[in-house]
Amino acid sequence: MSKLALEHFLPYRLNRLSTAVSLRFRRVYGPHHNLTIPEWRVLATLGQFETMSAKAIGAHSAMHKTKVSRAVRALEERRWLKRRESVDDRREEFLSLTAQGLEAYADIVPRALAFEAQILATLGPQAQALLGALDRLEETFEPGRS
C-alpha cells in the first residue's frame, strides 16, 4: 500500500499555510480591534464592496454561513455593521458598515497592506511567479468548475 507524505502533499501544505498566514495576520488587527478571523473577513469584504448580503459575503470569502452569521452578529453588536431589509425579498438583508466600522476598516487597511508587502518582500524576485501561480490555481478551482 502506498502512503501519503502529508508534509509534501500540495493540498495539505496549502491548507496549513493558509491557516498559518491567517493566524499571523490576526496579530495585525486582533490586538487593536479584538476581531476574530471571520469578523475581519466580513469587515474587509464590506469595506471593499460596501453593501452585500450575508450569503454573498460567505461566497466571496469562502466561509460557512454559520461563521458569517456569527461574525455579522458580533459586528452588529459593536455597532460596526448595519442591516437593511431588501425591498424585493423580505427574507434577504443587505449589510454595510457604519461610520465606526468604516473607521476600524480604515485603520486596519494600511497594516494589512504592510503585512502583505512583508510577505512579498520575503519572496523577493519569486513573488510575481507565486502570484501568477495563485491566479492559475484560483481559476482552476473556482467554484462551479469541475
C-alpha positions as CSV (number, residue, x, y, z in Angstrom):
1,M,0.0,0.0,0.0
2,S,1.2,3.5,-0.9
3,K,1.5,6.1,1.9
4,L,0.8,9.7,1.5
5,A,3.5,12.0,2.9
6,L,1.2,14.9,4.0
7,E,4.1,17.3,4.5
8,H,4.8,17.1,0.8
9,F,1.1,16.8,-0.4
10,L,0.2,20.1,-2.0
11,P,-3.5,20.4,-0.8
12,Y,-2.3,19.7,2.8
13,R,0.5,22.3,2.5
14,L,-1.8,24.9,1.1
15,N,-4.3,24.4,3.9
16,R,-1.6,24.6,6.6
17,L,-0.1,27.7,5.0
18,S,-3.5,29.4,4.8
19,T,-4.1,28.8,8.4
20,A,-0.7,29.9,9.5
21,V,-0.9,33.2,7.4
22,S,-4.4,33.9,8.7
23,L,-3.3,33.4,12.3
24,R,-0.2,35.6,11.8
25,F,-2.2,38.2,10.1
26,R,-4.6,38.2,13.1
27,R,-1.8,39.7,15.1
28,V,-2.0,42.7,12.8
29,Y,-5.7,43.5,13.5
30,G,-6.5,41.4,16.6
31,P,-4.7,43.3,19.4
32,H,-6.0,46.7,18.1
33,H,-9.6,45.8,17.4
34,N,-10.2,42.4,19.1
35,L,-11.6,40.8,15.9
36,T,-11.8,37.1,15.1
37,I,-10.7,35.9,11.7
38,P,-14.4,35.6,10.4
39,E,-15.2,39.1,11.8
40,W,-12.2,40.5,9.9
41,R,-13.2,38.8,6.7
42,V,-16.8,40.2,6.9
43,L,-15.4,43.7,7.8
44,A,-12.9,43.6,4.9
45,T,-15.5,42.3,2.4
46,L,-17.9,45.1,3.3
47,G,-15.1,47.6,3.4
48,Q,-14.3,46.7,-0.2
49,F,-17.8,46.2,-1.6
50,E,-19.8,48.5,0.7
51,T,-23.1,46.6,0.6
52,M,-23.7,42.8,0.4
53,S,-25.9,40.1,1.7
54,A,-24.5,37.6,4.2
55,K,-24.9,34.9,1.5
56,A,-22.7,36.9,-0.9
57,I,-20.1,37.6,1.8
58,G,-19.9,33.8,2.5
59,A,-19.5,33.0,-1.2
60,H,-16.8,35.7,-1.7
61,S,-14.8,34.8,1.4
62,A,-15.4,31.0,1.2
63,M,-16.9,31.0,4.8
64,H,-19.7,28.7,6.0
65,K,-22.9,30.6,6.6
66,T,-22.8,29.9,10.4
67,K,-19.4,31.6,10.6
68,V,-20.7,34.6,8.6
69,S,-23.8,34.8,10.7
70,R,-21.9,34.9,14.0
71,A,-19.4,37.4,12.6
72,V,-22.2,39.6,11.4
73,R,-24.0,39.4,14.7
74,A,-20.7,40.3,16.6
75,L,-20.0,43.3,14.3
76,E,-23.6,44.5,14.7
77,E,-23.4,44.3,18.5
78,R,-20.3,46.5,18.3
79,R,-22.3,48.9,16.0
80,W,-19.8,48.4,13.2
81,L,-22.4,47.0,10.8
82,K,-26.0,47.7,9.9
83,R,-28.7,45.7,8.2
84,R,-31.2,46.9,5.6
85,E,-34.1,44.7,4.5
86,S,-34.4,44.1,0.8
87,V,-37.4,45.8,-0.8
88,D,-37.7,42.9,-3.2
89,D,-37.4,40.0,-0.8
90,R,-38.1,40.5,2.9
91,R,-36.0,37.4,3.7
92,E,-32.9,39.0,2.4
93,E,-30.9,41.7,4.2
94,F,-28.2,43.9,2.9
95,L,-25.3,44.6,5.2
96,S,-23.0,47.6,5.3
97,L,-20.5,49.2,7.6
98,T,-21.4,52.0,10.0
99,A,-19.1,55.0,10.5
100,Q,-17.5,53.1,13.3
101,G,-17.0,50.1,11.2
102,L,-15.5,52.2,8.4
103,E,-13.1,53.8,10.8
104,A,-11.9,50.4,12.0
105,Y,-11.5,49.2,8.5
106,A,-9.6,52.4,7.5
107,D,-7.3,51.8,10.5
108,I,-6.6,48.2,9.5
109,V,-6.1,48.6,5.7
110,P,-2.6,50.2,5.9
111,R,-1.5,47.5,8.4
112,A,-2.9,44.8,6.1
113,L,-1.0,46.2,3.1
114,A,2.2,46.4,5.1
115,F,1.7,42.7,6.2
116,E,1.3,41.7,2.5
117,A,4.3,43.7,1.5
118,Q,6.4,41.9,4.1
119,I,5.3,38.5,2.8
120,L,6.1,39.6,-0.8
121,A,9.5,41.0,0.2
122,T,10.3,37.7,1.9
123,L,9.8,36.0,-1.5
124,G,12.0,38.6,-3.4
125,P,12.0,38.1,-7.2
126,Q,9.9,34.9,-6.8
127,A,6.9,36.9,-5.6
128,Q,5.5,37.6,-9.1
129,A,5.8,33.9,-10.1
130,L,3.9,32.9,-6.9
131,L,1.2,35.5,-7.6
132,G,0.8,34.2,-11.1
133,A,0.6,30.6,-9.9
134,L,-2.1,31.6,-7.4
135,D,-4.1,33.2,-10.2
136,R,-3.9,30.0,-12.2
137,L,-4.9,27.9,-9.2
138,E,-7.8,30.2,-8.4
139,E,-9.1,30.0,-12.0
140,T,-8.7,26.2,-11.9
141,F,-10.5,25.7,-8.6
142,E,-13.1,28.5,-9.0
143,P,-16.5,27.3,-7.5
144,G,-18.6,25.8,-10.3
145,R,-15.7,24.4,-12.3
146,S,-15.1,20.7,-12.4
